[in-house]
Amino acid sequence: MRMMSAATVAAGAALALSATLGAAAPATLVVETLTPCSTIVSAPLLPSQYYGIEMVTTRRVPGTGRATGAGSVAFARSPFGVAVSPSGTYVYDLSLAVDRINAPRRGAYTAWAAAPDLEDIVRLGVVEEGQPVSGRVDWNKFLVIVTLEPSAEPTDSWQGPVVMRGMSRSGMMHTLAGHGPYENEPCLKYGFK
């Protein structure tokens, strides 16, 4: 069996292509050399608009009625493609940015991520207009909450009023608002359209 180099194969393919197309000069063909096992195939790590989290203001704190915000979720990086927690759930990098929110007279706006049952809570950090805050979560469904805390000092749970809230896409898929026995509860009340 006779082995041909990649250059020989490329030249032959270019000549065949030019003959097929009736071109006077040979066409240029670009050949990429692939080496086995050199490329790691992984899930997309960049945030997707689909996985975005729309933040909805509660309008319960003065200066927050016109606030807007959005969270982005991306798979956390791992040498094995996608990071998973010890329990086997995906690990996500969560980033949150808030705009059109007035600085509080006292205290600090603080962002949190929480499991739907509110048993597990992770503090993401202090929220300031236009400054993204980020953290890591490993829940399939989760809530994102912004509260007005008495100070910027880290705590285990929030104590102040909720200013904004949002829900991961997977959490939105399972809400019962507006359905079945909850038909009298309008979806808009919970921030869903």
SVG drawing of the C-alpha trace seen along z (x, -y; Angstrom):
<svg xmlns="http://www.w3.org/2000/svg" viewBox="-59 -58 63 60">
<polyline fill="none" stroke="black" stroke-width="0.4" points="0.0,0.0 1.4,-3.4 1.1,-6.2 0.5,-9.8 1.4,-13.0 -1.3,-15.5 0.3,-17.9 0.0,-15.4 -3.7,-14.7 -4.4,-18.5 -2.7,-19.1 -4.7,-16.3 -7.9,-17.5 -7.2,-21.1 -6.6,-19.9 -9.7,-17.8 -11.8,-20.7 -10.4,-23.1 -11.1,-20.5 -14.6,-20.0 -15.3,-23.7 -13.6,-24.4 -11.1,-26.8 -8.0,-27.7 -5.8,-27.8 -5.8,-25.3 -7.9,-26.2 -6.4,-26.6 -7.5,-24.1 -6.8,-24.6 -6.2,-21.4 -6.1,-21.3 -4.0,-18.7 -5.7,-16.9 -3.8,-15.1 -5.7,-12.4 -6.7,-13.0 -5.2,-16.5 -8.5,-18.4 -10.8,-18.2 -14.5,-18.3 -16.5,-20.1 -19.8,-21.7 -20.0,-25.4 -18.5,-27.5 -19.6,-30.9 -22.9,-32.3 -25.9,-31.7 -28.7,-34.2 -31.1,-31.3 -29.7,-30.7 -30.0,-34.3 -31.9,-35.3 -34.2,-38.3 -34.2,-40.1 -37.5,-41.7 -37.8,-44.5 -40.2,-44.1 -40.6,-47.9 -40.6,-47.6 -37.5,-49.7 -37.3,-53.4 -35.0,-54.0 -35.3,-50.5 -38.6,-50.8 -36.9,-51.4 -34.0,-49.0 -33.2,-46.4 -30.9,-43.5 -29.7,-40.3 -27.9,-37.3 -25.8,-35.0 -25.1,-31.4 -22.3,-29.4 -20.9,-25.9 -17.9,-26.1 -14.5,-25.2 -12.9,-21.9 -10.0,-19.9 -12.6,-17.2 -14.9,-19.4 -17.7,-20.4 -17.3,-20.7 -19.6,-18.7 -20.0,-18.8 -19.3,-15.8 -23.0,-14.9 -22.9,-14.8 -24.7,-18.0 -23.4,-20.6 -21.4,-23.5 -22.3,-26.9 -20.6,-30.3 -23.3,-32.9 -22.8,-36.6 -25.3,-39.3 -25.4,-43.0 -27.9,-45.6 -28.6,-49.0 -30.8,-52.0 -30.7,-51.4 -30.2,-54.3 -27.5,-53.9 -29.2,-53.1 -29.3,-55.7 -28.1,-53.1 -26.8,-49.6 -25.8,-47.8 -27.5,-45.9 -26.3,-42.3 -26.8,-39.5 -27.6,-35.9 -28.2,-32.6 -30.5,-30.1 -31.9,-26.6 -35.7,-26.8 -36.5,-25.5 -34.3,-28.3 -32.4,-25.8 -29.0,-26.5 -27.9,-30.0 -24.8,-31.4 -23.8,-35.1 -22.5,-36.4 -21.4,-39.9 -22.3,-43.5 -24.2,-44.9 -23.3,-48.3 -24.7,-49.9 -22.9,-48.6 -20.5,-46.4 -21.1,-42.7 -21.0,-40.4 -20.3,-36.7 -20.2,-33.3 -20.6,-29.6 -23.6,-27.4 -24.2,-23.7 -28.0,-23.5 -30.1,-22.5 -32.8,-25.0 -32.0,-28.2 -33.2,-31.7 -31.2,-34.9 -32.1,-37.5 -30.9,-41.0 -31.6,-42.4 -30.9,-45.6 -28.7,-44.5 -27.9,-46.7 -24.2,-46.6 -21.8,-45.2 -20.3,-42.7 -20.7,-39.1 -23.4,-37.0 -24.8,-33.5 -28.3,-34.6 -30.1,-37.8 -31.9,-39.9 -33.1,-42.9 -36.0,-43.3 -35.9,-41.7 -35.2,-44.3 -35.0,-42.1 -35.4,-38.5 -35.0,-36.1 -35.1,-32.4 -32.9,-30.0 -34.5,-28.7 -34.8,-25.2 -36.6,-26.6 -39.1,-28.4 -39.9,-25.2 -41.5,-23.7 -43.5,-26.6 -47.2,-26.0 -48.2,-29.6 -51.2,-30.1 -51.8,-26.4 -54.0,-23.7 -55.1,-24.6 -53.1,-27.8 -55.0,-29.2 -56.1,-32.2 -52.4,-33.2 -51.4,-35.2 -47.9,-34.5 -47.2,-38.2 -47.3,-38.4 -44.2,-36.2 -42.4,-38.0 -43.4,-35.6 -45.0,-36.7"/>
</svg>
